[in-house]
Amino acid sequence: MIWSVDTMNTLTPYFLLGAGLSYLGTPPIGLNTIGLYSNIGGGVDFMVRDDFALTSEAKYIYYGPDKSTTDINVGVKFSFGN
C-alpha cells in the first residue's frame, strides 16, 4: 500500500507498507523455499511537470530473523493519460 500526502506543491511525500508470500525455486538442485516477508518505508516525488517527476524512496524489507535488507532507490516517473 502507498499513502501519498497531498501537499499542493511540487514535493509529495509518501509512505509504504506491505506484506506477502515469497517463493524461491532452484530446479537444478531441488531447493525450494516459501516464506513471508514485509516491508515499510517512504519516499518523496518532486514534480517537474504534471506528467514527469523525480522520485526517491527507502524501505526496510524483512524476510526472517536473520534475513533483512534496506533498499534505497532514485528514479523518474512518467504519467501517461489522465
Biopython code that builds the backbone (N, CA, C, O; Angstrom):
import numpy as np
from Bio.PDB.StructureBuilder import StructureBuilder

atoms = [
    (1, "MET", "N", (0.826, -1.159, 0.000)),
    (1, "MET", "CA", (0.000, 0.000, 0.000)),
    (1, "MET", "C", (0.882, 1.239, 0.000)),
    (1, "MET", "O", (1.942, 1.261, 0.627)),
    (2, "ILE", "N", (0.441, 2.251, -0.698)),
    (2, "ILE", "CA", (1.152, 3.522, -0.735)),
    (2, "ILE", "C", (0.184, 4.619, -0.320)),
    (2, "ILE", "O", (-0.900, 4.743, -0.888)),
    (3, "TRP", "N", (0.572, 5.411, 0.666)),
    (3, "TRP", "CA", (-0.215, 6.553, 1.092)),
    (3, "TRP", "C", (0.538, 7.814, 0.726)),
    (3, "TRP", "O", (1.627, 8.056, 1.248)),
    (4, "SER", "N", (-0.021, 8.624, -0.161)),
    (4, "SER", "CA", (0.576, 9.906, -0.546)),
    (4, "SER", "C", (0.002, 11.012, 0.318)),
    (4, "SER", "O", (-1.178, 10.998, 0.666)),
    (5, "VAL", "N", (0.853, 11.972, 0.661)),
    (5, "VAL", "CA", (0.437, 13.138, 1.424)),
    (5, "VAL", "C", (0.246, 14.278, 0.438)),
    (5, "VAL", "O", (1.202, 14.692, -0.218)),
    (6, "ASP", "N", (-0.976, 14.793, 0.324)),
    (6, "ASP", "CA", (-1.272, 15.867, -0.623)),
    (6, "ASP", "C", (-0.800, 17.190, -0.041)),
    (6, "ASP", "O", (-1.386, 17.691, 0.919)),
    (7, "THR", "N", (0.260, 17.761, -0.615)),
    (7, "THR", "CA", (0.847, 18.995, -0.101)),
    (7, "THR", "C", (0.538, 20.206, -0.970)),
    (7, "THR", "O", (0.869, 21.333, -0.601)),
    (8, "MET", "N", (-0.092, 19.988, -2.116)),
    (8, "MET", "CA", (-0.458, 21.069, -3.032)),
    (8, "MET", "C", (0.759, 21.860, -3.545)),
    (8, "MET", "O", (0.625, 23.027, -3.914)),
    (9, "ASN", "N", (1.934, 21.235, -3.568)),
    (9, "ASN", "CA", (3.105, 21.862, -4.184)),
    (9, "ASN", "C", (3.894, 20.804, -4.943)),
    (9, "ASN", "O", (3.374, 19.717, -5.195)),
    (10, "THR", "N", (5.118, 21.093, -5.308)),
    (10, "THR", "CA", (5.884, 20.186, -6.164)),
    (10, "THR", "C", (6.454, 18.974, -5.427)),
    (10, "THR", "O", (6.825, 17.996, -6.076)),
    (11, "LEU", "N", (6.537, 19.002, -4.108)),
    (11, "LEU", "CA", (7.045, 17.859, -3.335)),
    (11, "LEU", "C", (5.882, 17.063, -2.743)),
    (11, "LEU", "O", (5.026, 17.626, -2.060)),
    (12, "THR", "N", (5.850, 15.764, -3.001)),
    (12, "THR", "CA", (4.800, 14.899, -2.483)),
    (12, "THR", "C", (5.438, 13.733, -1.728)),
    (12, "THR", "O", (5.962, 12.817, -2.361)),
    (13, "PRO", "N", (5.408, 13.740, -0.391)),
    (13, "PRO", "CA", (5.915, 12.597, 0.364)),
    (13, "PRO", "C", (4.904, 11.449, 0.361)),
    (13, "PRO", "O", (3.702, 11.674, 0.219)),
    (14, "TYR", "N", (5.392, 10.229, 0.518)),
    (14, "TYR", "CA", (4.503, 9.067, 0.605)),
    (14, "TYR", "C", (5.110, 8.026, 1.533)),
    (14, "TYR", "O", (6.314, 8.012, 1.788)),
    (15, "PHE", "N", (4.235, 7.151, 2.031)),
    (15, "PHE", "CA", (4.628, 6.078, 2.939)),
    (15, "PHE", "C", (4.259, 4.735, 2.332)),
    (15, "PHE", "O", (3.247, 4.617, 1.641)),
    (16, "LEU", "N", (5.079, 3.723, 2.589)),
    (16, "LEU", "CA", (4.883, 2.374, 2.046)),
    (16, "LEU", "C", (4.690, 1.377, 3.183)),
    (16, "LEU", "O", (5.305, 1.500, 4.243)),
    (17, "LEU", "N", (3.833, 0.395, 2.952)),
    (17, "LEU", "CA", (3.658, -0.695, 3.901)),
    (17, "LEU", "C", (3.182, -1.907, 3.118)),
    (17, "LEU", "O", (2.241, -1.803, 2.331)),
    (18, "GLY", "N", (3.817, -3.050, 3.322)),
    (18, "GLY", "CA", (3.404, -4.225, 2.570)),
    (18, "GLY", "C", (3.787, -5.521, 3.249)),
    (18, "GLY", "O", (4.642, -5.550, 4.134)),
    (19, "ALA", "N", (3.144, -6.585, 2.826)),
    (19, "ALA", "CA", (3.439, -7.932, 3.311)),
    (19, "ALA", "C", (3.072, -8.905, 2.201)),
    (19, "ALA", "O", (2.218, -8.614, 1.365)),
    (20, "GLY", "N", (3.713, -10.044, 2.200)),
    (20, "GLY", "CA", (3.401, -11.006, 1.158)),
    (20, "GLY", "C", (4.051, -12.351, 1.384)),
    (20, "GLY", "O", (4.623, -12.624, 2.440)),
    (21, "LEU", "N", (3.949, -13.170, 0.382)),
    (21, "LEU", "CA", (4.489, -14.522, 0.382)),
    (21, "LEU", "C", (5.563, -14.594, -0.689)),
    (21, "LEU", "O", (5.351, -14.144, -1.815)),
    (22, "SER", "N", (6.704, -15.150, -0.348)),
    (22, "SER", "CA", (7.782, -15.278, -1.331)),
    (22, "SER", "C", (8.048, -16.759, -1.618)),
    (22, "SER", "O", (7.889, -17.616, -0.748)),
    (23, "TYR", "N", (8.449, -17.030, -2.837)),
    (23, "TYR", "CA", (8.792, -18.386, -3.248)),
    (23, "TYR", "C", (10.091, -18.330, -4.033)),
    (23, "TYR", "O", (10.210, -17.557, -4.983)),
    (24, "LEU", "N", (11.053, -19.133, -3.649)),
    (24, "LEU", "CA", (12.323, -19.225, -4.348)),
    (24, "LEU", "C", (12.524, -20.678, -4.730)),
    (24, "LEU", "O", (12.593, -21.555, -3.868)),
    (25, "GLY", "N", (12.616, -20.924, -6.023)),
    (25, "GLY", "CA", (12.823, -22.284, -6.501)),
    (25, "GLY", "C", (14.075, -22.375, -7.348)),
    (25, "GLY", "O", (14.297, -21.548, -8.232)),
    (26, "THR", "N", (14.890, -23.379, -7.080)),
    (26, "THR", "CA", (16.104, -23.608, -7.864)),
    (26, "THR", "C", (16.054, -25.044, -8.382)),
    (26, "THR", "O", (16.565, -25.953, -7.728)),
    (27, "PRO", "N", (15.441, -25.259, -9.557)),
    (27, "PRO", "CA", (15.235, -26.610, -10.077)),
    (27, "PRO", "C", (16.488, -27.485, -10.197)),
    (27, "PRO", "O", (16.401, -28.679, -9.913)),
    (28, "PRO", "N", (17.647, -26.955, -10.602)),
    (28, "PRO", "CA", (18.783, -27.869, -10.767)),
    (28, "PRO", "C", (19.187, -28.597, -9.488)),
    (28, "PRO", "O", (19.609, -29.752, -9.542)),
    (29, "ILE", "N", (19.061, -27.931, -8.338)),
    (29, "ILE", "CA", (19.485, -28.596, -7.096)),
    (29, "ILE", "C", (18.308, -28.961, -6.196)),
    (29, "ILE", "O", (18.505, -29.521, -5.118)),
    (30, "GLY", "N", (17.086, -28.648, -6.628)),
    (30, "GLY", "CA", (15.898, -29.055, -5.895)),
    (30, "GLY", "C", (15.651, -28.302, -4.604)),
    (30, "GLY", "O", (14.996, -28.831, -3.706)),
    (31, "LEU", "N", (16.158, -27.080, -4.481)),
    (31, "LEU", "CA", (15.953, -26.287, -3.274)),
    (31, "LEU", "C", (14.770, -25.345, -3.485)),
    (31, "LEU", "O", (14.809, -24.485, -4.364)),
    (32, "ASN", "N", (13.725, -25.504, -2.686)),
    (32, "ASN", "CA", (12.540, -24.650, -2.764)),
    (32, "ASN", "C", (12.290, -24.036, -1.394)),
    (32, "ASN", "O", (12.309, -24.733, -0.380)),
    (33, "THR", "N", (12.057, -22.733, -1.370)),
    (33, "THR", "CA", (11.814, -22.031, -0.119)),
    (33, "THR", "C", (10.568, -21.176, -0.252)),
    (33, "THR", "O", (10.413, -20.432, -1.220)),
    (34, "ILE", "N", (9.677, -21.286, 0.731)),
    (34, "ILE", "CA", (8.478, -20.457, 0.805)),
    (34, "ILE", "C", (8.513, -19.731, 2.144)),
    (34, "ILE", "O", (8.792, -20.340, 3.176)),
    (35, "GLY", "N", (8.232, -18.428, 2.129)),
    (35, "GLY", "CA", (8.245, -17.672, 3.373)),
    (35, "GLY", "C", (7.450, -16.389, 3.272)),
    (35, "GLY", "O", (7.012, -15.988, 2.193)),
    (36, "LEU", "N", (7.273, -15.760, 4.406)),
    (36, "LEU", "CA", (6.587, -14.483, 4.471)),
    (36, "LEU", "C", (7.615, -13.358, 4.479)),
    (36, "LEU", "O", (8.741, -13.535, 4.944)),
    (37, "TYR", "N", (7.221, -12.214, 3.966)),
    (37, "TYR", "CA", (8.076, -11.049, 4.038)),
    (37, "TYR", "C", (7.219, -9.819, 4.294)),
    (37, "TYR", "O", (6.008, -9.843, 4.074)),
    (38, "SER", "N", (7.842, -8.751, 4.755)),
    (38, "SER", "CA", (7.135, -7.490, 4.959)),
    (38, "SER", "C", (8.085, -6.349, 4.647)),
    (38, "SER", "O", (9.303, -6.522, 4.675)),
    (39, "ASN", "N", (7.528, -5.184, 4.349)),
    (39, "ASN", "CA", (8.358, -4.013, 4.110)),
    (39, "ASN", "C", (7.650, -2.759, 4.608)),
    (39, "ASN", "O", (6.423, -2.692, 4.676)),
    (40, "ILE", "N", (8.462, -1.778, 4.949)),
    (40, "ILE", "CA", (7.966, -0.479, 5.391)),
    (40, "ILE", "C", (8.960, 0.569, 4.903)),
    (40, "ILE", "O", (10.165, 0.321, 4.876)),
    (41, "GLY", "N", (8.459, 1.731, 4.521)),
    (41, "GLY", "CA", (9.358, 2.763, 4.031)),
    (41, "GLY", "C", (8.621, 4.026, 3.654)),
    (41, "GLY", "O", (7.461, 4.235, 4.010)),
    (42, "GLY", "N", (9.327, 4.853, 2.927)),
    (42, "GLY", "CA", (8.751, 6.111, 2.490)),
    (42, "GLY", "C", (9.592, 6.726, 1.400)),
    (42, "GLY", "O", (10.687, 6.254, 1.093)),
    (43, "GLY", "N", (9.068, 7.787, 0.820)),
    (43, "GLY", "CA", (9.786, 8.457, -0.243)),
    (43, "GLY", "C", (9.185, 9.812, -0.532)),
    (43, "GLY", "O", (8.277, 10.280, 0.156)),
    (44, "VAL", "N", (9.715, 10.424, -1.565)),
    (44, "VAL", "CA", (9.234, 11.737, -1.970)),
    (44, "VAL", "C", (9.306, 11.849, -3.488)),
    (44, "VAL", "O", (10.265, 11.393, -4.110)),
    (45, "ASP", "N", (8.276, 12.463, -4.077)),
    (45, "ASP", "CA", (8.251, 12.762, -5.510)),
    (45, "ASP", "C", (8.411, 14.266, -5.684)),
    (45, "ASP", "O", (7.769, 15.049, -4.985)),
    (46, "PHE", "N", (9.261, 14.663, -6.610)),
    (46, "PHE", "CA", (9.423, 16.075, -6.970)),
    (46, "PHE", "C", (8.857, 16.236, -8.372)),
    (46, "PHE", "O", (9.451, 15.780, -9.349)),
    (47, "MET", "N", (7.703, 16.889, -8.463)),
    (47, "MET", "CA", (7.014, 17.050, -9.743)),
    (47, "MET", "C", (7.705, 18.129, -10.581)),
    (47, "MET", "O", (7.712, 19.304, -10.217)),
    (48, "VAL", "N", (8.283, 17.710, -11.706)),
    (48, "VAL", "CA", (8.910, 18.647, -12.638)),
    (48, "VAL", "C", (7.840, 19.229, -13.555)),
    (48, "VAL", "O", (7.833, 20.429, -13.829)),
    (49, "ARG", "N", (6.935, 18.369, -14.028)),
    (49, "ARG", "CA", (5.760, 18.758, -14.827)),
    (49, "ARG", "C", (4.592, 17.923, -14.327)),
    (49, "ARG", "O", (4.760, 17.094, -13.432)),
    (50, "ASP", "N", (3.409, 18.135, -14.896)),
    (50, "ASP", "CA", (2.247, 17.347, -14.477)),
    (50, "ASP", "C", (2.401, 15.862, -14.791)),
    (50, "ASP", "O", (1.766, 15.029, -14.144)),
    (51, "ASP", "N", (3.235, 15.517, -15.774)),
    (51, "ASP", "CA", (3.388, 14.125, -16.190)),
    (51, "ASP", "C", (4.782, 13.552, -15.940)),
    (51, "ASP", "O", (5.089, 12.459, -16.417)),
    (52, "PHE", "N", (5.639, 14.274, -15.194)),
    (52, "PHE", "CA", (7.022, 13.852, -15.017)),
    (52, "PHE", "C", (7.495, 14.225, -13.613)),
    (52, "PHE", "O", (7.337, 15.368, -13.186)),
    (53, "ALA", "N", (8.077, 13.258, -12.894)),
    (53, "ALA", "CA", (8.555, 13.508, -11.536)),
    (53, "ALA", "C", (9.886, 12.803, -11.298)),
    (53, "ALA", "O", (10.144, 11.731, -11.846)),
    (54, "LEU", "N", (10.718, 13.415, -10.479)),
    (54, "LEU", "CA", (11.915, 12.766, -9.947)),
    (54, "LEU", "C", (11.499, 12.154, -8.614)),
    (54, "LEU", "O", (10.760, 12.778, -7.853)),
    (55, "THR", "N", (11.958, 10.956, -8.326)),
    (55, "THR", "CA", (11.497, 10.270, -7.120)),
    (55, "THR", "C", (12.659, 9.595, -6.387)),
    (55, "THR", "O", (13.651, 9.196, -6.997)),
    (56, "SER", "N", (12.514, 9.480, -5.082)),
    (56, "SER", "CA", (13.469, 8.708, -4.281)),
    (56, "SER", "C", (12.688, 8.045, -3.151)),
    (56, "SER", "O", (11.710, 8.596, -2.645)),
    (57, "GLU", "N", (13.137, 6.855, -2.769)),
    (57, "GLU", "CA", (12.477, 6.134, -1.683)),
    (57, "GLU", "C", (13.461, 5.234, -0.972)),
    (57, "GLU", "O", (14.475, 4.820, -1.534)),
    (58, "ALA", "N", (13.144, 4.942, 0.265)),
    (58, "ALA", "CA", (13.922, 3.996, 1.069)),
    (58, "ALA", "C", (12.937, 3.062, 1.749)),
    (58, "ALA", "O", (11.877, 3.492, 2.202)),
    (59, "LYS", "N", (13.287, 1.781, 1.819)),
    (59, "LYS", "CA", (12.413, 0.836, 2.510)),
    (59, "LYS", "C", (13.231, -0.268, 3.169)),
    (59, "LYS", "O", (14.292, -0.664, 2.686)),
    (60, "TYR", "N", (12.706, -0.741, 4.274)),
    (60, "TYR", "CA", (13.277, -1.842, 5.027)),
    (60, "TYR", "C", (12.463, -3.084, 4.697)),
    (60, "TYR", "O", (11.237, -3.070, 4.806)),
    (61, "ILE", "N", (13.139, -4.160, 4.294)),
    (61, "ILE", "CA", (12.469, -5.400, 3.916)),
    (61, "ILE", "C", (12.911, -6.499, 4.877)),
    (61, "ILE", "O", (14.104, -6.739, 5.059)),
    (62, "TYR", "N", (11.929, -7.163, 5.491)),
    (62, "TYR", "CA", (12.176, -8.213, 6.476)),
    (62, "TYR", "C", (11.746, -9.562, 5.906)),
    (62, "TYR", "O", (10.585, -9.748, 5.542)),
    (63, "TYR", "N", (12.700, -10.512, 5.831)),
    (63, "TYR", "CA", (12.416, -11.856, 5.315)),
    (63, "TYR", "C", (12.379, -12.908, 6.410)),
    (63, "TYR", "O", (11.850, -13.999, 6.195)),
    (64, "GLY", "N", (12.927, -12.607, 7.572)),
    (64, "GLY", "CA", (13.009, -13.566, 8.664)),
    (64, "GLY", "C", (13.997, -13.076, 9.704)),
    (64, "GLY", "O", (14.564, -11.993, 9.554)),
    (65, "PRO", "N", (14.216, -13.860, 10.769)),
    (65, "PRO", "CA", (15.081, -13.415, 11.871)),
    (65, "PRO", "C", (16.478, -12.954, 11.446)),
    (65, "PRO", "O", (16.989, -11.975, 11.990)),
    (66, "ASP", "N", (17.090, -13.625, 10.504)),
    (66, "ASP", "CA", (18.435, -13.242, 10.074)),
    (66, "ASP", "C", (18.466, -12.762, 8.633)),
    (66, "ASP", "O", (19.529, -12.723, 8.012)),
    (67, "LYS", "N", (17.314, -12.399, 8.101)),
    (67, "LYS", "CA", (17.225, -12.026, 6.687)),
    (67, "LYS", "C", (16.462, -10.723, 6.545)),
    (67, "LYS", "O", (15.232, -10.711, 6.587)),
    (68, "SER", "N", (17.184, -9.633, 6.378)),
    (68, "SER", "CA", (16.550, -8.346, 6.135)),
    (68, "SER", "C", (17.501, -7.484, 5.314)),
    (68, "SER", "O", (18.700, -7.754, 5.242)),
    (69, "THR", "N", (16.950, -6.448, 4.702)),
    (69, "THR", "CA", (17.754, -5.558, 3.879)),
    (69, "THR", "C", (17.097, -4.188, 3.825)),
    (69, "THR", "O", (15.912, -4.046, 4.124)),
    (70, "THR", "N", (17.855, -3.206, 3.450)),
    (70, "THR", "CA", (17.343, -1.861, 3.234)),
    (70, "THR", "C", (17.610, -1.495, 1.779)),
    (70, "THR", "O", (18.739, -1.609, 1.303)),
    (71, "ASP", "N", (16.575, -1.058, 1.079)),
    (71, "ASP", "CA", (16.703, -0.637, -0.319)),
    (71, "ASP", "C", (16.542, 0.871, -0.407)),
    (71, "ASP", "O", (15.648, 1.446, 0.213)),
    (72, "ILE", "N", (17.405, 1.503, -1.173)),
    (72, "ILE", "CA", (17.296, 2.934, -1.462)),
    (72, "ILE", "C", (17.262, 3.080, -2.975)),
    (72, "ILE", "O", (18.167, 2.614, -3.668)),
    (73, "ASN", "N", (16.218, 3.727, -3.490)),
    (73, "ASN", "CA", (16.019, 3.863, -4.933)),
    (73, "ASN", "C", (15.848, 5.326, -5.313)),
    (73, "ASN", "O", (15.245, 6.107, -4.576)),
    (74, "VAL", "N", (16.385, 5.685, -6.472)),
    (74, "VAL", "CA", (16.225, 7.017, -7.051)),
    (74, "VAL", "C", (15.840, 6.808, -8.505)),
    (74, "VAL", "O", (16.412, 5.952, -9.181)),
    (75, "GLY", "N", (14.867, 7.587, -8.998)),
    (75, "GLY", "CA", (14.452, 7.383, -10.379)),
    (75, "GLY", "C", (13.544, 8.482, -10.901)),
    (75, "GLY", "O", (13.453, 9.573, -10.337)),
    (76, "VAL", "N", (12.878, 8.154, -11.996)),
    (76, "VAL", "CA", (11.937, 9.075, -12.623)),
    (76, "VAL", "C", (10.594, 8.368, -12.788)),
    (76, "VAL", "O", (10.533, 7.145, -12.918)),
    (77, "LYS", "N", (9.522, 9.158, -12.779)),
    (77, "LYS", "CA", (8.170, 8.643, -13.028)),
    (77, "LYS", "C", (7.559, 9.390, -14.187)),
    (77, "LYS", "O", (7.632, 10.617, -14.257)),
    (78, "PHE", "N", (6.948, 8.639, -15.109)),
    (78, "PHE", "CA", (6.220, 9.217, -16.223)),
    (78, "PHE", "C", (4.744, 8.843, -16.081)),
    (78, "PHE", "O", (4.425, 7.704, -15.739)),
    (79, "SER", "N", (3.862, 9.776, -16.337)),
    (79, "SER", "CA", (2.421, 9.514, -16.327)),
    (79, "SER", "C", (1.912, 9.587, -17.745)),
    (79, "SER", "O", (2.219, 10.525, -18.480)),
    (80, "PHE", "N", (1.126, 8.585, -18.129)),
    (80, "PHE", "CA", (0.537, 8.542, -19.467)),
    (80, "PHE", "C", (-0.976, 8.668, -19.315)),
    (80, "PHE", "O", (-1.583, 7.913, -18.555)),
    (81, "GLY", "N", (-1.573, 9.583, -20.006)),
    (81, "GLY", "CA", (-3.018, 9.757, -19.914)),
    (81, "GLY", "C", (-3.411, 10.672, -18.786)),
    (81, "GLY", "O", (-2.618, 11.495, -18.328)),
    (82, "ASN", "N", (-4.659, 10.521, -18.335)),
    (82, "ASN", "CA", (-5.169, 11.395, -17.273)),
    (82, "ASN", "C", (-4.698, 10.904, -15.960)),
    (82, "ASN", "O", (-5.015, 11.497, -14.929)),
]
sb = StructureBuilder()
sb.init_structure("model")
sb.init_model(0)
sb.init_chain("A")
sb.init_seg("    ")
for serial, (resi, resn, name, xyz) in enumerate(atoms, 1):
    if name == "N":
        sb.init_residue(resn, " ", resi, " ")
    sb.init_atom(name, np.array(xyz, "f"), 0.0, 1.0, " ", f" {name:<3s}", serial, name[0])
structure = sb.get_structure()
